[in-house]
Amino acid sequence: MYQLAKKFLFSMPAEKAHHFTTKTMRASFKIPLVKAIFKSIYRLEHPKLERKLFGLTFKNPVGLAAGFDKNAEFIHEFAAMGFGFIEIGTVTPLAQPGNPEPRLFRLPGDHALINRMGFNNKGMHAAKENLQHKPKGIIIGGNIGKNKVTPNEQATDDYLKCFDVLYPEVDYFVVNVSSPNTPDLRKLQDKEPLEALLRSLQKANRKKPNQKPILLKIAPDLTNSQLDDIIEIAGNINLDGIIATNTTIDRSGLQESAKNLESIGAGGLSGAPVFKRSTEIIQYLRAQNRDIPIIAVGGILSGADALEKLAAGANLVQVYTGLVYKGPALIKEINQAILANA
């Protein structure tokens, strides 16, 4: 069914297709029985799919990666697709428009996307309002970042603001310092500023009545030396987990023509081309630390892809680009593959 819709959606600019899809889902789910039919087709529930991680119980290990529902506007619709958890954001303190359009591009021959969205979102208070109406029984992660106009020297303040506002509404937090689309953001991955930022968040966390898990999302472009720093920091501040990985700035090995890539310009590459490197990073992290929870994201377009991530050392998986190319059936396919290998 999705493959028929995909032809129509791929005839539109990528960002327009995204908005059309989410709005159509919302309108369709208001029709009696549509939501129930959708659930019956795509959801798979089984006790063997449950996962317990950093104090939370996930109905299944397949999540929606950040970026698809930045403002927590469609969590009911995505929950009906059968996700075990949904990560909203990236959320910043103040609303911001992001980078100029066009800023989202398909590379069909590579099963990939390039985006330079730039943390476009309606701000933390809008996200909080939407989350107050979230469905029951779904784990929600809050992916947080800094505003573009906030200098790195004041970035911690932005993360703390988002943490405090979203704390009552989300089940875990993800610190995003790895997007390539906000100027100088990735400099916060350097050892000293990263440890200072995470320490500040953990300090704020300890003051809360119930501490929330704090995870770090990292780039696939890090060296092993930088990964060693992250493992060291994780131990120093009792980080709850790592999400590996964000998008890459690397363009090597793509089928897309150099001319078209040049016309697209800067941005983070996601999808199949990131699969190998993100898996290598998971393997490296797991070899250095046998216990830290790892959520895998990057190029998962099949059940077999998800199994490979889990075999590399991941505890949970997330999809983003795979949803664009394969549709909601991908979620059930992954869960079926995991269940068959349980």
ZIBEL-V376721 format. One record per residue. N is the residue number from 1. SS is DSSP state (2 for helix, 1 for strand, 0 for the rest). PHI is phi in degrees with one decimal (none if undefined). D_LAST is the distance of its C-alpha to the last C-alpha in Angstrom with 2 decimals. Layout:
N_SS_PHI_D_LAST + N_SS_PHI_D_LAST
This chain:
1_0_none_28.58 + 2_2_-65.6_27.99 + 3_2_-62.5_29.21 + 4_2_-69.2_32.54 + 5_2_-64.9_32.79 + 6_2_-60.5_31.89 + 7_2_-59.5_35.09 + 8_2_-67.9_37.12 + 9_2_-64.8_35.47 + 10_0_-75.5_35.85 + 11_0_-81.7_39.54 + 12_0_-98.7_39.94 + 13_0_-56.9_40.02 + 14_2_-57.6_36.54 + 15_2_-68.4_37.34 + 16_2_-63.4_39.21 + 17_2_-63.9_36.28 + 18_2_-61.6_34.01 + 19_2_-65.5_36.52 + 20_2_-61.6_37.10 + 21_2_-64.3_33.42 + 22_2_-66.3_32.89 + 23_2_-68.9_36.21 + 24_2_-66.2_35.59 + 25_2_-58.3_32.27 + 26_2_-61.4_34.15 + 27_2_-65.2_36.97 + 28_2_-65.2_34.78 + 29_2_-71.0_32.85 + 30_0_-81.1_36.23 + 31_0_-79.0_36.69 + 32_0_-51.9_35.82 + 33_0_78.2_32.50 + 34_2_-62.0_31.43 + 35_2_-62.0_28.98 + 36_2_-64.8_27.54 + 37_2_-65.5_27.26 + 38_2_-59.8_25.59 + 39_2_-62.1_22.93 + 40_2_-65.3_22.40 + 41_2_-81.7_21.91 + 42_2_-105.0_19.76 + 43_0_-85.8_17.81 + 44_0_-133.9_14.38 + 45_0_-120.3_13.68 + 46_0_-161.0_10.97 + 47_2_-55.5_10.70 + 48_2_-71.9_6.96 + 49_2_-86.3_8.21 + 50_0_-64.8_10.94 + 51_1_-133.1_11.89 + 52_1_-109.9_15.04 + 53_1_-148.6_17.18 + 54_0_34.9_20.94 + 55_0_80.9_21.59 + 56_1_-115.6_20.04 + 57_1_-110.9_17.26 + 58_1_-96.7_15.68 + 59_0_-61.9_14.58 + 60_0_-154.7_12.24 + 61_0_-89.5_12.25 + 62_1_-107.5_14.61 + 63_1_-120.0_18.27 + 64_1_-91.3_21.69 + 65_0_-71.5_23.53 + 66_0_-61.3_27.08 + 67_0_109.6_29.90 + 68_0_-83.1_28.97 + 69_0_-130.8_30.25 + 70_0_-62.1_32.69 + 71_0_-108.2_34.56 + 72_0_58.7_31.91 + 73_0_-90.4_33.68 + 74_0_-128.3_30.82 + 75_2_-67.1_28.06 + 76_2_-65.5_28.30 + 77_2_-67.4_27.86 + 78_2_-71.1_24.89 + 79_2_-62.9_23.20 + 80_2_-67.3_23.64 + 81_0_-74.2_21.72 + 82_0_104.6_18.45 + 83_0_-65.3_18.23 + 84_0_-82.7_16.66 + 85_1_-160.5_19.66 + 86_1_-130.4_22.90 + 87_1_-107.4_25.06 + 88_1_-92.6_28.72 + 89_1_103.6_31.54 + 90_1_-74.8_32.81 + 91_1_-103.0_35.34 + 92_0_-116.4_38.72 + 93_0_-56.0_41.43 + 94_0_-103.1_43.81 + 95_0_-61.1_43.22 + 96_1_-150.0_43.69 + 97_0_-76.8_43.88 + 98_0_81.2_42.08 + 99_0_-79.8_43.37 + 100_0_-62.8_45.59 + 101_0_-82.1_44.16 + 102_0_-74.1_42.98 + 103_0_-143.8_40.16 + 104_1_-138.2_37.03 + 105_1_-136.6_36.82 + 106_1_-93.4_34.53 + 107_1_-123.5_34.13 + 108_2_-57.9_32.73 + 109_2_-64.7_33.03 + 110_2_-104.7_30.81 + 111_0_49.2_28.38 + 112_1_-141.3_29.63 + 113_1_-130.7_31.70 + 114_1_-121.9_34.45 + 115_1_-131.6_35.38 + 116_0_-135.5_38.08 + 117_0_-61.1_37.83 + 118_0_81.9_39.15 + 119_0_55.3_37.47 + 120_0_-68.6_39.14 + 121_1_-165.2_38.55 + 122_0_-92.1_40.60 + 123_0_94.4_40.41 + 124_2_-66.2_38.80 + 125_2_-72.4_40.81 + 126_2_-66.5_39.83 + 127_2_-62.6_36.13 + 128_2_-59.7_36.66 + 129_2_-60.1_38.45 + 130_2_-66.1_35.70 + 131_2_-70.1_33.01 + 132_0_-68.5_35.04 + 133_0_-114.9_34.06 + 134_0_-68.9_30.30 + 135_0_-70.4_28.04 + 136_0_-78.6_26.51 + 137_0_83.3_22.88 + 138_0_-118.6_22.19 + 139_1_-75.9_21.99 + 140_1_-118.3_24.88 + 141_1_-103.2_25.55 + 142_1_-111.0_29.12 + 143_1_-89.9_29.81 + 144_1_-119.6_33.39 + 145_0_-148.1_36.08 + 146_0_-107.0_39.81 + 147_0_-69.6_42.48 + 148_0_-58.1_43.96 + 149_0_-79.9_47.39 + 150_0_-82.4_46.24 + 151_0_-66.3_47.12 + 152_2_-56.6_44.58 + 153_2_-63.8_46.83 + 154_2_-112.3_46.18 + 155_2_-60.5_42.52 + 156_2_-55.8_41.35 + 157_2_-59.6_43.41 + 158_2_-65.2_41.54 + 159_2_-64.2_38.10 + 160_2_-65.9_39.42 + 161_2_-60.9_40.90 + 162_2_-62.7_37.65 + 163_2_-59.6_35.83 + 164_2_-66.2_38.41 + 165_2_-71.8_38.59 + 166_2_-87.9_34.89 + 167_0_-49.2_33.92 + 168_0_-70.3_34.22 + 169_0_-107.9_32.14 + 170_0_-110.1_29.05 + 171_0_-94.2_26.11 + 172_1_-152.2_26.04 + 173_1_-116.0_28.34 + 174_1_-125.4_28.07 + 175_1_-89.6_31.14 + 176_1_-100.1_31.86 + 177_0_-121.5_34.28 + 178_0_-118.0_32.84 + 179_0_-69.1_34.01 + 180_0_-86.3_36.61 + 181_0_-104.7_38.50 + 182_0_-114.8_40.36 + 183_0_-52.5_43.18 + 184_0_68.0_42.66 + 185_2_-59.4_39.44 + 186_2_-67.3_37.60 + 187_2_-65.6_40.32 + 188_2_-71.8_38.70 + 189_2_-79.2_35.88 + 190_0_-61.9_38.51 + 191_2_-55.5_38.04 + 192_2_-65.9_40.92 + 193_2_-65.1_40.71 + 194_2_-67.5_36.92 + 195_2_-65.0_37.07 + 196_2_-63.8_39.99 + 197_2_-63.0_38.23 + 198_2_-67.3_35.05 + 199_2_-62.7_37.23 + 200_2_-63.1_39.20 + 201_2_-68.4_36.18 + 202_2_-66.1_34.83 + 203_2_-63.3_38.34 + 204_2_-65.4_38.44 + 205_2_-63.4_35.00 + 206_2_-65.9_36.24 + 207_0_-83.0_39.10 + 208_0_-82.0_36.90 + 209_0_-63.7_36.27 + 210_0_-134.1_32.48 + 211_0_-70.3_31.21 + 212_0_-102.0_28.86 + 213_1_-59.6_26.33 + 214_1_-118.0_28.01 + 215_1_-116.1_26.20 + 216_1_-118.8_27.90 + 217_1_-97.9_27.34 + 218_1_-115.0_28.55 + 219_0_-84.5_29.95 + 220_0_-79.1_28.69 + 221_0_-94.2_32.28 + 222_0_-74.9_32.36 + 223_0_-82.9_33.37 + 224_2_-61.3_31.68 + 225_2_-63.6_34.62 + 226_2_-68.5_33.95 + 227_2_-64.3_30.27 + 228_2_-60.7_31.55 + 229_2_-61.6_33.78 + 230_2_-65.9_30.97 + 231_2_-61.6_28.96 + 232_2_-64.0_32.24 + 233_2_-61.9_32.95 + 234_2_-56.5_29.50 + 235_2_-70.5_30.27 + 236_2_-64.7_33.83 + 237_2_-112.8_33.17 + 238_0_57.1_29.81 + 239_0_-61.4_28.11 + 240_0_-83.6_24.94 + 241_1_175.4_23.08 + 242_1_-129.6_23.60 + 243_1_-105.4_22.90 + 244_1_-127.8_23.04 + 245_0_-145.7_24.88 + 246_0_-79.0_27.76 + 247_0_-79.0_29.78 + 248_1_-112.6_31.80 + 249_0_-94.6_35.51 + 250_0_-72.4_35.04 + 251_0_-122.9_36.08 + 252_0_-74.2_35.71 + 253_0_77.6_34.29 + 254_0_-83.5_34.53 + 255_0_-77.9_35.73 + 256_0_-57.5_37.71 + 257_0_-66.9_41.39 + 258_2_-60.5_42.97 + 259_2_-64.0_45.55 + 260_2_-69.6_43.09 + 261_2_-61.8_41.20 + 262_2_-66.8_44.58 + 263_2_-69.9_45.47 + 264_2_-68.5_42.25 + 265_0_88.0_42.96 + 266_0_-70.6_41.08 + 267_0_150.4_37.70 + 268_1_-92.5_34.06 + 269_1_-93.0_32.04 + 270_1_-128.7_28.46 + 271_1_104.7_26.07 + 272_2_-52.4_25.17 + 273_2_-64.2_27.87 + 274_2_-91.0_26.34 + 275_2_-55.5_22.87 + 276_2_-62.6_23.82 + 277_2_-67.4_25.80 + 278_2_-65.3_23.42 + 279_2_-67.2_20.64 + 280_2_-59.9_23.28 + 281_2_-66.2_24.13 + 282_2_-60.1_20.62 + 283_2_-60.6_20.57 + 284_2_-66.6_24.07 + 285_2_-61.0_23.45 + 286_2_-66.5_20.49 + 287_2_-66.6_22.69 + 288_2_-83.2_25.46 + 289_0_-142.4_23.58 + 290_0_-75.3_20.44 + 291_0_-110.1_20.18 + 292_0_-65.8_21.32 + 293_1_-63.8_18.91 + 294_1_-128.7_18.75 + 295_1_-104.8_18.30 + 296_1_-94.2_18.26 + 297_1_-147.8_20.61 + 298_0_137.4_22.56 + 299_0_79.2_22.37 + 300_0_-83.7_18.99 + 301_0_-122.0_19.94 + 302_0_-160.2_16.90 + 303_2_-63.1_13.16 + 304_2_-63.0_13.62 + 305_2_-61.0_15.71 + 306_2_-64.2_13.24 + 307_2_-62.1_10.66 + 308_2_-66.2_13.81 + 309_2_-62.7_14.77 + 310_2_-66.2_11.68 + 311_2_-65.8_12.13 + 312_2_-73.3_15.76 + 313_0_130.2_15.24 + 314_0_-75.2_14.86 + 315_0_-99.6_13.32 + 316_1_-136.1_13.98 + 317_1_-130.5_15.46 + 318_1_-131.8_18.63 + 319_1_-124.0_20.43 + 320_0_-144.3_24.16 + 321_2_-62.4_25.70 + 322_2_-58.5_22.80 + 323_2_-67.3_23.67 + 324_2_-66.9_27.23 + 325_2_-87.8_26.51 + 326_2_-113.1_23.65 + 327_0_79.8_24.22 + 328_0_-65.7_22.06 + 329_2_-62.8_19.98 + 330_2_-60.5_18.25 + 331_2_-62.9_16.52 + 332_2_-66.9_14.99 + 333_2_-59.0_14.22 + 334_2_-65.7_12.25 + 335_2_-63.5_10.29 + 336_2_-64.1_9.79 + 337_2_-65.4_8.67 + 338_2_-66.1_6.07 + 339_2_-64.7_4.99 + 340_2_-66.5_5.65 + 341_0_-104.3_3.79 + 342_0_-70.7_0.00
